[in-house]
Amino acid sequence: MTTPYIPGPQGWQPAQPQAGAWQDPNAAQWQQPGWPVAPQAAAQQPAQPQPVPQWQDPAGAWAQPTGSWQDAAPQGSWQGAPAQGGPGDIVPVDEFADDFASVLENSSVHRSTIGCIVPAYNEAESIADVIRSLLEQSRVPDVIHIVVNNTSDDTVKIASEFSGPHEVETELGLQFTEVFVHDIGKNPDKKVGALNYGYALVEGYDYLLGVDGDTTADRRAVEYLENEAVSDSRIGGISAIYTIDDRPIKGFIAKWLIAGQRTQFAAFNMQNLLRGRNMAVLGGQFSIFSTTALRDIMKENHQSSPWVKDSEVEDSLLSLQIKSAGYLTKISPFARADVGGMTTLKGYDAQQVKWTYGAIELMWPGQRGDTKGQPFHPNLRLRWFEQFSMLTNFFVRVAFITLLIASLSINAFVFSPWWLIPPLVAAGLNFRMARAMEKSNGRDIAFAVLLFPAEIFMWIRISHFIRSWTRFLSKKKVDNWALQARAEKGGVSFGHWTPFIILAIVAIAIAVIWNLLDPVTQSAILWVGWPIVGVVTVLQTLTMAIKLFQRHQGYKV
């Protein structure tokens, strides 16, 4: 004799007969009002149901006791299923099955939470687009905090138009978020202070999304970043691919500068993607961080906040700390964001000098104030390569021009077609990088193949290289944040022309000294100088050729 089971709040459980219910020893079901009567009932007598342990599938689905109620199929009621094993089998009612399926479909599981921080300083022109970009994401951040600091424009007023709760319908379902605007006034720690202020607001979330006040992202960027971060607990932070939207840029100089910066970003992103997608710098433009990783690095480095104010490159230092704590720093192959570019020589110079100076501080051995150099850190290998590459570019160009003028002065110049190979390889490499851009255009192609735009831009970058190292080696303490802010505001400044002025003075001095030398000494200098320049140029060309033919593995930047 088997005991009938019915669904209960804790799984399948024995049916309890009501008062007056009878059980036939040969019947498969209880005989009481409303229940089917067994056709072969014998002598009826009171009986008590046998206790049977209730049970449930560990995965949460209804299961069946071994050897008892089996092979049940929905036939409209709880009843015997003679065709499926005879009396004793039960099947769920259709209504219950539908309800249960609905519960499973709509059941809420744990979803990671994302708190977004947008530090904003004089971002009146872009802050509205930034907030719209976040609200239009397929995966909307759970909360968005706009942290305005040291501003003197209408950033707060414009951002406040978006403050409050928002309900967003996306392909991932109905989502809710709320926008908060915080004006923290005059803040001596500038962007770092705004970031740490924001961290205190979202430290209870699973992830912190850092977005610059001039950065807009593709609508699935947050979704891509979150999916990868959730898929691997080892990831401490993951960055989007950065580029610059050049469509709204006006003016010849501004367009040329943006084209150069687009190429610069593309080369940097591609190098990181081809290094196993290990990101050297989790830029604050559009990156997601695990708050667990941030807490770990704070504890490990005895910090009260994730970002420290004593570094020129707070994002680079944080990336190093995350990597040192045993986490991965990655770049997403799918998430993309458009950052704000520099449209003036002064602004671009100030930004690049600040970045390069901060990188040198992290690379250089020894302790400089509160910043300890980490020359062998894996995240700095790409930085070392960049600095060595800039040094090589500087040496080859200056030495070639000097020897060329010196040779012409004594009628010792002999042209060789081999000299055309390095610039042609460089143009080919720039062209391939332009083609690797996700949204390349005619201006990017022209910048690459015409040689002169890219060559002039390289001289601008060399000037940043010289200024950064000169400032670092002089041990003169300056506020590069303030210098960049001043440069972006406009005004008269000639600091970015300093390297070219110095080069001109040095060239004049060399010319005077050269004319004082006797012909034999001049010939000896040329006899030694040209081979040295030739060897360095050949090695540099081979390096460019390797990059030119390197597989991009399908990546687009």
C-alpha positions in Angstrom: 0.0 0.0 0.0 1.3 3.4 -0.9 0.6 6.8 0.5 -0.7 9.6 -1.7 1.5 12.7 -1.9 0.3 16.3 -2.5 2.3 19.4 -3.2 3.1 21.5 -0.1 5.1 24.6 0.8 8.2 22.4 1.5 7.9 20.0 -1.4 6.0 16.8 -1.9 4.5 15.5 1.4 2.0 12.8 2.5 -1.7 13.7 2.3 -3.3 13.8 5.7 -6.9 12.3 5.8 -9.6 14.4 7.3 -11.9 13.1 10.0 -14.1 10.4 8.7 -11.8 9.5 5.8 -11.3 5.8 5.2 -8.6 3.9 3.5 -9.1 0.6 1.6 -6.2 -1.7 2.0 -6.5 -2.5 -1.7 -7.3 1.0 -2.9 -4.8 3.3 -4.3 -6.6 6.4 -3.1 -8.3 7.9 -0.2 -12.1 7.5 0.0 -13.8 10.6 1.2 -16.1 13.2 -0.2 -14.7 14.8 -3.3 -12.1 12.1 -3.9 -12.4 9.3 -6.4 -13.5 6.0 -4.9 -11.5 2.9 -5.7 -13.6 0.5 -7.8 -12.4 -2.6 -5.9 -13.0 -1.5 -2.4 -13.1 -4.2 0.2 -14.1 -4.1 3.8 -13.5 -0.6 5.0 -12.0 0.3 8.3 -10.4 3.3 9.9 -6.8 3.6 9.2 -4.0 6.1 9.7 -1.6 7.2 7.0 1.9 5.9 7.2 4.4 8.6 7.8 6.7 9.2 4.8 9.5 11.7 4.8 8.8 14.7 2.7 11.5 15.6 0.2 12.5 18.1 -2.5 15.0 18.2 -5.4 18.1 20.2 -4.3 17.8 22.3 -7.4 14.4 23.5 -6.3 12.3 21.5 -8.7 9.7 19.0 -7.5 10.9 15.5 -7.4 9.3 12.1 -6.8 10.0 9.5 -4.1 11.9 6.5 -5.3 9.6 3.6 -6.1 6.4 5.4 -5.3 4.7 8.2 -7.2 6.4 8.2 -10.5 5.9 9.1 -14.2 3.3 11.7 -13.4 2.1 13.7 -16.3 -0.3 16.6 -16.3 -3.8 15.3 -17.1 -5.8 18.0 -15.6 -6.1 16.8 -12.0 -4.4 15.0 -9.2 -5.4 11.4 -10.0 -4.2 8.0 -10.7 -2.6 7.4 -14.1 -3.3 3.8 -14.9 -1.5 4.2 -18.3 1.7 5.2 -16.5 2.2 2.5 -13.9 -1.3 1.9 -12.5 -3.0 3.2 -9.4 -0.9 5.4 -7.2 0.6 7.7 -9.8 -0.3 11.4 -9.6 -0.1 14.3 -12.0 -0.2 18.0 -11.3 -3.1 20.1 -12.4 -2.4 22.4 -15.3 -3.0 25.5 -13.3 -0.4 24.6 -10.7 2.2 23.8 -13.4 1.6 27.1 -15.1 1.8 29.0 -11.9 5.0 27.2 -10.9 6.6 27.9 -14.3 5.7 31.6 -13.9 7.4 31.7 -10.5 10.5 30.2 -12.0 10.5 32.6 -14.9 10.0 35.7 -12.8 12.1 34.6 -9.8 14.7 37.2 -8.8 18.2 36.0 -8.5 21.2 38.1 -7.3 22.3 40.7 -9.8 25.5 42.6 -9.3 25.0 46.2 -8.3 26.9 49.1 -10.0 27.4 52.6 -8.5 28.6 55.2 -11.0 30.8 58.1 -10.1 31.2 61.1 -12.5 33.8 63.6 -11.2 33.1 66.9 -13.0 35.1 70.1 -13.2 33.8 72.8 -15.6 32.0 70.3 -17.7 29.0 72.5 -18.7 29.5 71.7 -22.4 29.5 67.9 -22.0 27.9 66.9 -18.7 24.3 66.6 -20.2 25.5 64.2 -22.9 27.4 62.2 -20.4 24.4 61.7 -18.2 22.2 60.9 -21.2 24.7 58.3 -22.3 24.5 56.6 -18.9 20.7 56.7 -18.8 20.5 55.2 -22.3 22.7 52.2 -21.5 21.3 48.7 -22.0 22.5 48.0 -18.5 21.8 51.2 -16.5 23.9 51.8 -13.4 21.9 51.4 -10.2 22.9 54.8 -9.0 24.7 57.8 -10.7 26.5 60.3 -8.6 27.7 63.5 -10.3 30.4 64.9 -8.0 31.2 68.5 -9.1 34.4 70.1 -7.7 36.1 73.5 -8.1 33.7 74.4 -10.9 33.1 78.0 -12.1 30.5 77.3 -14.8 27.0 75.9 -15.0 27.9 72.2 -14.5 25.8 71.9 -11.4 22.8 73.7 -12.9 22.8 71.5 -16.0 23.4 68.2 -14.2 20.6 69.0 -11.7 18.1 68.9 -14.5 18.6 65.1 -14.5 18.6 64.6 -10.8 16.0 62.2 -9.3 14.7 58.7 -10.0 14.6 57.3 -13.6 12.7 54.3 -15.0 14.4 53.0 -18.1 13.0 50.3 -20.4 15.7 48.4 -22.2 16.1 45.0 -24.0 17.3 43.7 -20.6 14.0 44.7 -19.0 12.7 47.5 -16.9 15.5 49.2 -14.9 15.6 51.8 -12.2 18.3 54.3 -11.3 18.6 57.6 -9.5 20.8 60.5 -10.3 22.4 62.6 -7.5 24.3 65.8 -8.0 26.9 66.8 -5.4 28.6 70.2 -5.4 31.5 69.7 -3.0 32.8 73.2 -3.7 36.4 74.1 -3.5 38.3 70.9 -3.2 42.2 70.9 -2.8 42.4 67.3 -4.0 40.6 68.1 -7.3 39.6 65.0 -9.3 41.1 62.6 -6.7 39.0 64.2 -4.0 35.9 63.9 -6.1 36.6 60.3 -6.8 37.1 59.4 -3.2 34.0 61.4 -2.2 32.1 59.3 -4.7 33.6 56.0 -3.5 32.3 56.7 0.0 28.8 56.9 -1.6 29.0 53.6 -3.5 31.4 51.4 -1.5 28.5 49.0 -0.6 27.9 48.2 -4.3 29.6 45.3 -6.1 31.2 47.5 -8.7 32.2 51.2 -9.1 31.9 52.6 -12.6 34.2 55.6 -13.0 33.3 58.0 -15.9 34.9 61.3 -16.8 32.7 64.4 -17.2 33.4 64.5 -20.9 33.1 60.8 -21.8 30.2 59.2 -23.6 29.9 55.5 -24.2 28.3 53.1 -26.7 24.9 52.0 -25.3 26.1 48.5 -24.4 29.4 49.5 -22.8 28.3 49.0 -19.2 26.7 45.7 -20.0 29.9 44.4 -21.6 32.1 45.6 -18.7 29.8 44.1 -16.1 29.4 40.7 -17.9 33.2 40.2 -18.1 33.8 41.4 -14.5 31.1 39.1 -13.1 32.5 36.1 -15.2 35.9 36.2 -13.4 36.3 37.1 -9.8 40.1 37.6 -10.4 39.3 40.8 -12.4 39.9 43.9 -10.2 39.1 46.4 -13.0 38.3 46.5 -16.6 38.5 49.4 -19.0 36.6 50.3 -22.2 38.4 51.0 -25.5 38.9 54.8 -25.8 38.8 57.0 -28.8 37.7 60.6 -29.7 34.7 61.5 -31.7 36.1 64.0 -34.2 32.7 64.9 -35.9 32.0 68.0 -33.8 35.6 69.3 -34.0 36.1 72.6 -35.9 39.2 74.2 -37.2 42.2 72.9 -39.1 44.7 72.8 -36.1 42.1 71.2 -33.9 41.2 68.5 -36.5 44.9 67.7 -37.0 45.5 67.4 -33.3 42.4 65.1 -32.8 43.6 62.9 -35.7 46.9 62.5 -34.0 45.3 61.7 -30.7 43.0 59.2 -32.3 46.0 57.4 -33.7 47.8 57.6 -30.4 44.8 56.1 -28.5 44.4 53.4 -31.2 48.1 52.3 -30.9 47.9 52.2 -27.1 44.7 50.2 -27.1 45.9 47.7 -29.6 49.1 47.1 -27.7 47.1 46.3 -24.6 44.7 44.1 -26.4 47.5 42.1 -28.0 49.2 41.6 -24.6 46.5 39.2 -23.5 44.1 42.2 -22.9 46.1 43.2 -19.9 45.5 46.9 -19.4 48.5 48.9 -18.3 46.3 51.8 -17.1 42.6 51.5 -16.0 41.8 55.0 -17.2 39.2 57.0 -15.3 37.5 57.9 -18.5 35.3 54.7 -18.5 36.4 51.8 -16.3 34.6 49.5 -13.9 36.3 48.4 -10.6 35.5 45.7 -8.2 34.8 47.3 -4.8 36.2 44.1 -3.2 39.5 44.8 -5.0 39.4 48.4 -3.9 39.0 47.5 -0.3 41.8 45.0 -0.5 44.3 47.6 -2.0 43.2 50.1 0.6 44.0 47.6 3.4 47.2 46.5 1.8 48.5 50.0 1.2 47.2 51.5 4.5 45.0 54.0 2.6 41.7 55.4 3.8 40.5 55.8 0.2 41.3 54.1 -3.2 42.8 57.1 -5.0 45.8 59.0 -3.5 46.4 62.7 -4.1 50.2 62.6 -4.2 50.5 61.1 -7.8 50.2 62.9 -11.1 48.6 59.9 -12.6 46.1 58.6 -10.0 44.6 56.0 -12.4 48.0 54.5 -13.2 49.0 54.2 -9.5 45.6 52.5 -8.7 46.1 50.1 -11.6 49.5 49.1 -10.2 48.1 48.6 -6.8 45.2 46.4 -8.1 47.7 44.3 -10.1 50.0 44.0 -7.0 47.1 42.8 -4.9 46.8 39.8 -7.2 43.9 41.0 -9.4 43.7 41.3 -13.1 43.5 44.7 -14.9 41.8 44.1 -18.3 40.6 45.9 -21.4 37.3 45.0 -22.9 37.4 44.1 -26.6 33.7 45.2 -27.0 33.0 48.2 -24.7 33.8 51.5 -26.3 33.8 55.1 -25.1 34.4 58.5 -26.7 36.6 60.8 -24.5 37.2 64.5 -24.7 40.2 65.4 -26.8 42.6 68.4 -26.6 42.0 70.8 -29.4 44.8 73.3 -28.7 48.5 72.9 -28.6 48.7 74.3 -25.0 46.0 72.0 -23.7 47.5 68.9 -25.4 51.0 69.8 -24.1 49.8 70.3 -20.5 47.9 67.0 -20.5 50.7 64.9 -22.1 53.4 66.4 -19.8 51.3 65.6 -16.7 50.7 62.1 -17.9 54.4 61.5 -18.9 55.7 63.1 -15.7 53.5 60.9 -13.5 54.5 57.8 -15.4 58.2 58.6 -14.9 57.6 59.0 -11.2 56.1 55.5 -11.1 58.9 54.0 -13.2 61.9 55.7 -11.7 63.6 53.7 -8.9 63.6 55.1 -5.4 61.2 57.1 -3.2 60.0 60.6 -4.4 57.9 62.0 -1.6 55.0 59.6 -1.0 55.4 57.9 -4.4 57.6 54.9 -4.6 59.1 54.0 -7.9 58.3 50.5 -9.2 60.5 50.0 -12.3 59.9 46.3 -12.6 56.1 46.3 -12.2 54.5 44.4 -15.1 52.0 47.2 -15.8 54.9 49.5 -16.4 56.6 47.5 -19.2 54.6 49.3 -21.8 55.5 52.6 -20.3 59.2 51.8 -20.5 58.8 50.8 -24.1 57.0 54.1 -24.9 59.8 56.1 -23.3 62.5 54.2 -25.0 60.7 54.6 -28.3 60.4 58.4 -27.9 64.1 58.6 -27.0 64.9 56.7 -30.2 62.6 58.9 -32.3 64.3 62.0 -30.8 67.8 60.8 -31.4 67.3 59.6 -35.0 65.6 62.8 -36.1 68.0 65.2 -34.5 71.0 63.2 -35.5 69.8 62.8 -39.1 69.0 66.5 -39.6 72.4 67.5 -38.0 74.5 65.1 -40.2 72.5 66.1 -43.3 73.2 69.8 -42.8 76.8 69.1 -41.9 77.3 66.9 -45.1 75.7 69.6 -47.3 78.0 72.2 -45.8 81.1 70.4 -47.1 79.6 69.0 -50.3 79.8 65.4 -48.9 76.1 64.6 -49.2 75.2 61.5 -51.2 71.5 60.5 -51.6 70.6 56.8 -51.1 67.2 55.3 -52.0 67.5 53.2 -48.9 66.6 56.3 -46.9 63.1 56.1 -48.1 62.4 52.8 -46.5 61.9 54.0 -42.8 59.3 56.7 -43.6 57.5 54.3 -46.0 57.3 51.7 -43.3 56.2 54.3 -40.8 53.4 55.4 -43.1 52.4 51.8 -43.7 52.2 51.2 -39.9 50.1 54.3 -39.4 47.8 53.3 -42.3 47.3 49.9 -40.8 46.5 51.4 -37.4 44.0 53.8 -39.0 42.3 50.8 -40.7 42.2 49.0 -37.4 40.0 51.8 -35.9 36.4 50.8 -35.4 35.2 54.2 -36.8 38.1 55.3 -39.0 37.4 58.1 -41.6 39.1 59.8 -44.5 41.0 62.2 -42.1 42.5 59.3 -40.2 43.7 57.7 -43.5 45.1 61.0 -44.8 46.9 61.6 -41.5 48.7 58.2 -41.9 49.7 58.2 -45.6 50.6 61.8 -46.2 53.6 61.5 -43.8 53.9 65.2 -43.0 50.9 65.4 -40.6 52.1 62.4 -38.6 55.7 63.6 -38.7 54.8 67.0 -37.3 52.7 65.4 -34.7 55.7 63.2 -33.7 57.7 66.3 -33.1 55.0 67.7 -30.8 55.1 64.5 -28.8 58.9 64.7 -28.7 58.6 68.1 -27.1 56.4 66.6 -24.4 58.9 63.9 -23.8 61.7 66.5 -23.4 59.7 68.8 -21.1 58.6 65.9 -18.9 62.1 64.5 -18.4 63.6 68.0 -17.9 61.0 68.8 -15.3 61.5 65.4 -13.5 65.3 65.5 -13.5 65.3 69.1 -12.3 63.4 68.0 -9.2 61.3 71.1 -9.4 58.0 70.5 -7.7 55.1 71.9 -9.8 51.3 71.4 -9.8 50.8 69.7 -13.2 47.0 69.5 -12.5 46.8 73.3 -12.1 49.0 73.8 -15.2 46.7 71.6 -17.3 43.6 73.4 -16.0 45.1 76.8 -16.8 46.1 75.6 -20.3 42.6 74.3 -21.0 41.1 77.7 -20.0 43.1 79.5 -22.6 45.2 82.6 -22.3 48.7 83.4 -23.5 51.3 80.8 -22.8 54.5 79.8 -24.7 55.6 77.0 -22.4 54.8 74.4 -25.0 57.2 76.0 -27.5 60.1 75.8 -25.1 61.6 72.6 -26.5 61.6 73.9 -30.0 63.2 77.2 -28.9 65.9 75.2 -27.1 66.5 73.0 -30.1 66.9 76.1 -32.3 69.5 77.5 -29.9 71.4 74.2 -29.8 71.3 74.0 -33.6 72.8 77.5 -33.9 75.5 76.6 -31.4 76.3 73.4 -33.3 76.5 75.3 -36.6 79.0 77.8 -35.1 81.1 75.0 -33.6 81.0 73.1 -36.9 82.3 76.0 -38.9 85.2 76.3 -36.5 86.4 72.7 -37.1 88.9 71.8 -39.7 87.9 69.7 -42.7 89.6 66.6 -41.5 87.7 66.7 -38.1 84.5 67.4 -39.9 85.0 64.3 -42.2 85.9 62.1 -39.2 82.7 63.2 -37.4 80.6 62.4 -40.5 82.4 59.0 -41.0 81.5 58.0 -37.4 78.1 59.6 -37.2 76.4 58.3 -40.3 76.9 54.6 -39.4 75.6 55.1 -35.9 72.5 56.8 -37.1 72.2 54.1 -39.8 72.3 51.2 -37.3 69.8 52.8 -34.9 67.5 53.6 -37.9 67.6 50.0 -39.2 66.7 48.6 -35.7 63.9 51.1 -35.4 62.6 50.2 -38.9 62.7 46.5 -38.1 60.6 47.1 -35.0 58.0 49.0 -37.0 58.0 46.3 -39.6 57.3 43.6 -37.0 54.3 45.7 -35.8 53.2 46.3 -39.4 52.9 42.5 -40.0 51.7 41.5 -36.6 48.3 39.9 -36.5 45.6 41.9 -34.8 43.6 38.8 -33.9 40.4 40.4 -35.2 40.6 43.3 -32.7 39.2 46.7 -33.6 40.2 49.8 -31.7 
